[in-house]
Amino acid sequence: MSDGWKTRPVVPKRAEREGEPAGWYSRGYMPHFDGGEIAQTVHPRLFDALPSALIDRWRQELSHQPEKEAASELRKRAEAYLDKGLGSAWMKRPEIADKVQESLLHFEGERYHLHAWVVMPNHVHALLTPAAGWELGAIMHSFKSYSANECNKLLGRRGPFWQKEVWDRYVRDERHFANAIAYIENNPVKAGLCEKPEDWEWSSARRRSAAPPPSDD
């Protein structure tokens, strides 16, 4: 990978009081949670993968339900829609999926620990824990900015690549953590893109299956 991120460093945003995570905050369309060194799932998607008008319509349809139930149903609808691979779906192209995965892995172990990920045709799922001093908003801004620039070069285009908002959820406990990994790595199977999680080239399941077995020494 080029040193593009190193020559254009992103300074992490700090909470009002040094050393404390930002907690709940808003970047515009949806609320977000920044809990510091807490595992979180993130779901960036291409700019045309899920129309905002459709989300607004779903919200209206679900407005009579209790907030928690409405939020759960909204996630289910959004995930099912994204799995159709609609829109430009640039990550169907191997060189674009490669670049997005490469961008995601670039700061693994430095700005965050990446537990699981998958690059789908029009969106990405990842489970990560921010490193000390790094907020999730700064991490995702850096990833999106760099990957968008590099992918647009490959595509020979200009303009928006990612949707401005990134969906994120903090992980509640060990069971939630395990379920998140299973969901992320099984997403290509659920979408009908492959038979087994490890068959999908752009995922943690594939990377783990290709890793050499641990030594007995």
C-alpha positions as a Markdown table, in Angstrom:
| # | Residue | x | y | z |
|---|---|---|---|---|
| 1 | Met | 0.0 | 0.0 | 0.0 |
| 2 | Ser | 1.1 | 3.5 | -0.6 |
| 3 | Asp | 2.0 | 5.8 | 2.3 |
| 4 | Gly | -0.9 | 8.1 | 1.6 |
| 5 | Trp | -2.3 | 7.8 | 5.1 |
| 6 | Lys | 1.1 | 8.4 | 6.7 |
| 7 | Thr | 1.7 | 11.6 | 4.7 |
| 8 | Arg | -1.9 | 12.8 | 5.6 |
| 9 | Pro | -2.2 | 11.9 | 9.2 |
| 10 | Val | -5.6 | 12.0 | 10.9 |
| 11 | Val | -5.5 | 13.4 | 14.4 |
| 12 | Pro | -7.8 | 11.5 | 16.7 |
| 13 | Lys | -10.7 | 13.5 | 18.1 |
| 14 | Arg | -10.6 | 13.6 | 21.9 |
| 15 | Ala | -13.5 | 13.7 | 24.3 |
| 16 | Glu | -14.0 | 16.9 | 26.3 |
| 17 | Arg | -12.1 | 15.5 | 29.2 |
| 18 | Glu | -8.8 | 13.9 | 28.4 |
| 19 | Gly | -8.9 | 10.1 | 28.5 |
| 20 | Glu | -12.7 | 9.7 | 28.5 |
| 21 | Pro | -14.7 | 8.3 | 25.5 |
| 22 | Ala | -17.2 | 10.5 | 23.8 |
| 23 | Gly | -20.2 | 8.2 | 24.5 |
| 24 | Trp | -23.4 | 8.8 | 22.5 |
| 25 | Tyr | -23.1 | 11.6 | 19.9 |
| 26 | Ser | -24.5 | 12.4 | 16.4 |
| 27 | Arg | -22.8 | 12.9 | 13.1 |
| 28 | Gly | -26.0 | 13.9 | 11.4 |
| 29 | Tyr | -28.5 | 11.3 | 10.3 |
| 30 | Met | -28.1 | 8.7 | 13.0 |
| 31 | Pro | -26.8 | 8.6 | 16.6 |
| 32 | His | -23.5 | 6.9 | 17.3 |
| 33 | Phe | -21.7 | 5.4 | 20.3 |
| 34 | Asp | -18.0 | 6.0 | 21.0 |
| 35 | Gly | -17.1 | 3.9 | 24.0 |
| 36 | Gly | -13.3 | 4.1 | 23.8 |
| 37 | Glu | -11.6 | 0.7 | 23.9 |
| 38 | Ile | -14.9 | -1.3 | 23.5 |
| 39 | Ala | -15.5 | -3.7 | 20.6 |
| 40 | Gln | -18.0 | -2.2 | 18.1 |
| 41 | Thr | -19.5 | -3.3 | 14.8 |
| 42 | Val | -19.3 | -0.9 | 11.9 |
| 43 | His | -21.2 | -1.1 | 8.6 |
| 44 | Pro | -20.0 | 1.4 | 5.9 |
| 45 | Arg | -21.9 | 1.1 | 2.6 |
| 46 | Leu | -21.5 | 2.6 | -0.8 |
| 47 | Phe | -23.2 | 5.9 | -1.4 |
| 48 | Asp | -26.0 | 4.4 | -3.5 |
| 49 | Ala | -26.4 | 1.0 | -1.8 |
| 50 | Leu | -29.3 | 2.0 | 0.4 |
| 51 | Pro | -31.4 | 5.1 | -0.5 |
| 52 | Ser | -32.1 | 7.4 | 2.4 |
| 53 | Ala | -35.7 | 7.8 | 1.0 |
| 54 | Leu | -36.2 | 4.1 | 1.6 |
| 55 | Ile | -34.9 | 4.4 | 5.2 |
| 56 | Asp | -37.3 | 7.3 | 5.8 |
| 57 | Arg | -40.2 | 5.3 | 4.5 |
| 58 | Trp | -39.4 | 2.4 | 6.7 |
| 59 | Arg | -39.1 | 4.7 | 9.7 |
| 60 | Gln | -42.5 | 6.0 | 9.0 |
| 61 | Glu | -44.0 | 2.5 | 8.7 |
| 62 | Leu | -42.4 | 1.5 | 12.0 |
| 63 | Ser | -43.2 | 4.7 | 13.9 |
| 64 | His | -46.1 | 3.0 | 15.8 |
| 65 | Gln | -43.8 | 0.3 | 17.2 |
| 66 | Pro | -41.8 | 0.6 | 20.4 |
| 67 | Glu | -38.4 | 2.1 | 19.8 |
| 68 | Lys | -36.4 | -1.0 | 20.4 |
| 69 | Glu | -38.6 | -3.2 | 18.2 |
| 70 | Ala | -38.6 | -0.6 | 15.5 |
| 71 | Ala | -34.8 | -0.3 | 15.5 |
| 72 | Ser | -34.4 | -4.1 | 15.3 |
| 73 | Glu | -36.8 | -4.3 | 12.4 |
| 74 | Leu | -35.1 | -1.4 | 10.6 |
| 75 | Arg | -31.8 | -3.2 | 10.9 |
| 76 | Lys | -33.3 | -6.4 | 9.5 |
| 77 | Arg | -34.8 | -4.6 | 6.5 |
| 78 | Ala | -31.6 | -2.7 | 5.8 |
| 79 | Glu | -29.4 | -5.8 | 6.0 |
| 80 | Ala | -31.8 | -7.8 | 3.7 |
| 81 | Tyr | -31.8 | -4.9 | 1.2 |
| 82 | Leu | -28.0 | -4.5 | 1.2 |
| 83 | Asp | -27.5 | -8.2 | 0.6 |
| 84 | Lys | -29.3 | -7.8 | -2.7 |
| 85 | Gly | -26.1 | -6.1 | -3.9 |
| 86 | Leu | -28.0 | -3.2 | -5.5 |
| 87 | Gly | -26.5 | 0.1 | -6.6 |
| 88 | Ser | -23.1 | 0.5 | -8.2 |
| 89 | Ala | -21.8 | -2.5 | -6.1 |
| 90 | Trp | -18.2 | -1.6 | -7.1 |
| 91 | Met | -16.8 | -4.2 | -4.7 |
| 92 | Lys | -18.0 | -6.9 | -7.2 |
| 93 | Arg | -14.8 | -6.0 | -9.0 |
| 94 | Pro | -11.9 | -7.9 | -7.4 |
| 95 | Glu | -9.4 | -5.0 | -7.6 |
| 96 | Ile | -11.9 | -2.8 | -5.7 |
| 97 | Ala | -12.6 | -5.4 | -3.1 |
| 98 | Asp | -8.9 | -5.9 | -2.7 |
| 99 | Lys | -8.3 | -2.2 | -2.2 |
| 100 | Val | -11.1 | -1.9 | 0.4 |
| 101 | Gln | -9.8 | -4.9 | 2.3 |
| 102 | Glu | -6.2 | -3.6 | 2.2 |
| 103 | Ser | -7.4 | -0.2 | 3.5 |
| 104 | Leu | -9.3 | -1.9 | 6.3 |
| 105 | Leu | -6.2 | -3.9 | 7.4 |
| 106 | His | -3.7 | -1.1 | 7.1 |
| 107 | Phe | -3.9 | 0.2 | 10.7 |
| 108 | Glu | -4.8 | -3.2 | 12.3 |
| 109 | Gly | -2.8 | -3.4 | 15.5 |
| 110 | Glu | -2.0 | 0.3 | 15.5 |
| 111 | Arg | -5.3 | 2.3 | 15.6 |
| 112 | Tyr | -7.6 | -0.6 | 16.3 |
| 113 | His | -7.7 | -4.4 | 16.7 |
| 114 | Leu | -9.8 | -5.9 | 13.9 |
| 115 | His | -11.6 | -9.1 | 15.1 |
| 116 | Ala | -13.7 | -9.9 | 12.0 |
| 117 | Trp | -14.6 | -8.3 | 8.6 |
| 118 | Val | -16.1 | -9.0 | 5.3 |
| 119 | Val | -16.2 | -6.9 | 2.1 |
| 120 | Met | -19.5 | -7.4 | 0.3 |
| 121 | Pro | -20.4 | -6.0 | -3.2 |
| 122 | Asn | -21.9 | -2.8 | -1.8 |
| 123 | His | -21.0 | -2.7 | 1.9 |
| 124 | Val | -18.6 | -3.7 | 4.5 |
| 125 | His | -19.1 | -5.4 | 7.9 |
| 126 | Ala | -16.3 | -5.2 | 10.6 |
| 127 | Leu | -15.9 | -5.8 | 14.3 |
| 128 | Leu | -13.1 | -3.8 | 15.8 |
| 129 | Thr | -11.9 | -2.4 | 19.1 |
| 130 | Pro | -10.3 | 1.1 | 19.0 |
| 131 | Ala | -6.8 | 1.5 | 20.4 |
| 132 | Ala | -6.2 | 3.8 | 23.3 |
| 133 | Gly | -6.6 | 7.5 | 22.2 |
| 134 | Trp | -8.5 | 6.6 | 19.0 |
| 135 | Glu | -12.2 | 7.3 | 18.6 |
| 136 | Leu | -14.3 | 5.3 | 16.3 |
| 137 | Gly | -15.3 | 8.4 | 14.3 |
| 138 | Ala | -11.7 | 9.3 | 13.5 |
| 139 | Ile | -10.9 | 5.7 | 12.6 |
| 140 | Met | -13.8 | 5.4 | 10.1 |
| 141 | His | -13.2 | 8.9 | 8.6 |
| 142 | Ser | -9.6 | 7.8 | 7.9 |
| 143 | Phe | -10.6 | 4.5 | 6.4 |
| 144 | Lys | -13.4 | 5.9 | 4.2 |
| 145 | Ser | -11.4 | 8.9 | 3.0 |
| 146 | Tyr | -8.3 | 6.9 | 2.0 |
| 147 | Ser | -10.2 | 3.9 | 0.5 |
| 148 | Ala | -12.6 | 6.2 | -1.5 |
| 149 | Asn | -9.7 | 8.1 | -3.0 |
| 150 | Glu | -7.8 | 4.9 | -4.0 |
| 151 | Cys | -10.9 | 3.1 | -5.3 |
| 152 | Asn | -12.0 | 6.2 | -7.4 |
| 153 | Lys | -8.5 | 6.2 | -9.0 |
| 154 | Leu | -9.0 | 2.5 | -10.0 |
| 155 | Leu | -12.5 | 3.3 | -11.3 |
| 156 | Gly | -11.4 | 6.4 | -13.2 |
| 157 | Arg | -14.1 | 8.5 | -11.6 |
| 158 | Arg | -14.7 | 11.3 | -9.1 |
| 159 | Gly | -17.5 | 11.8 | -6.7 |
| 160 | Pro | -18.9 | 10.2 | -3.6 |
| 161 | Phe | -17.9 | 6.6 | -2.9 |
| 162 | Trp | -19.2 | 5.8 | 0.6 |
| 163 | Gln | -22.4 | 6.9 | 2.3 |
| 164 | Lys | -21.7 | 9.7 | 4.7 |
| 165 | Glu | -23.1 | 7.9 | 7.7 |
| 166 | Val | -21.6 | 4.6 | 9.1 |
| 167 | Trp | -23.9 | 2.4 | 11.2 |
| 168 | Asp | -22.2 | 1.2 | 14.4 |
| 169 | Arg | -23.2 | -0.7 | 17.5 |
| 170 | Tyr | -21.1 | -1.4 | 20.6 |
| 171 | Val | -20.8 | -5.0 | 21.7 |
| 172 | Arg | -22.6 | -5.8 | 24.9 |
| 173 | Asp | -21.0 | -9.0 | 26.1 |
| 174 | Glu | -19.1 | -12.2 | 25.0 |
| 175 | Arg | -22.2 | -13.7 | 23.5 |
| 176 | His | -22.9 | -10.6 | 21.4 |
| 177 | Phe | -19.2 | -10.6 | 20.4 |
| 178 | Ala | -19.3 | -14.3 | 19.2 |
| 179 | Asn | -22.7 | -13.7 | 17.4 |
| 180 | Ala | -21.2 | -10.6 | 15.6 |
| 181 | Ile | -18.3 | -12.6 | 14.3 |
| 182 | Ala | -20.6 | -15.4 | 13.1 |
| 183 | Tyr | -23.0 | -12.9 | 11.4 |
| 184 | Ile | -20.2 | -11.0 | 9.7 |
| 185 | Glu | -18.4 | -14.0 | 8.3 |
| 186 | Asn | -21.6 | -15.8 | 7.3 |
| 187 | Asn | -22.9 | -12.7 | 5.4 |
| 188 | Pro | -21.6 | -13.9 | 1.9 |
| 189 | Val | -23.3 | -17.3 | 2.5 |
| 190 | Lys | -26.6 | -15.6 | 3.5 |
| 191 | Ala | -26.4 | -13.4 | 0.4 |
| 192 | Gly | -25.9 | -16.5 | -1.8 |
| 193 | Leu | -22.4 | -15.5 | -2.9 |
| 194 | Cys | -20.7 | -18.7 | -1.7 |
| 195 | Glu | -21.3 | -21.9 | 0.1 |
| 196 | Lys | -19.0 | -21.5 | 3.1 |
| 197 | Pro | -17.7 | -18.4 | 4.9 |
| 198 | Glu | -14.1 | -19.3 | 4.1 |
| 199 | Asp | -14.9 | -19.5 | 0.4 |
| 200 | Trp | -15.3 | -15.7 | 0.3 |
| 201 | Glu | -11.9 | -14.1 | -0.5 |
| 202 | Trp | -12.5 | -10.8 | 1.2 |
| 203 | Ser | -13.1 | -11.8 | 4.8 |
| 204 | Ser | -11.6 | -12.7 | 8.1 |
| 205 | Ala | -12.9 | -16.3 | 7.6 |
| 206 | Arg | -10.9 | -16.7 | 4.5 |
| 207 | Arg | -7.8 | -15.2 | 6.1 |
| 208 | Arg | -8.0 | -17.4 | 9.1 |
| 209 | Ser | -8.5 | -20.6 | 7.0 |
| 210 | Ala | -5.4 | -19.7 | 5.0 |
| 211 | Ala | -3.3 | -19.2 | 8.0 |
| 212 | Pro | -0.7 | -21.9 | 8.9 |
| 213 | Pro | -1.7 | -24.1 | 11.9 |
| 214 | Pro | -0.1 | -23.1 | 15.2 |
| 215 | Ser | 3.2 | -24.7 | 16.1 |
| 216 | Asp | 3.4 | -27.4 | 18.8 |
| 217 | Asp | 6.6 | -25.9 | 20.1 |
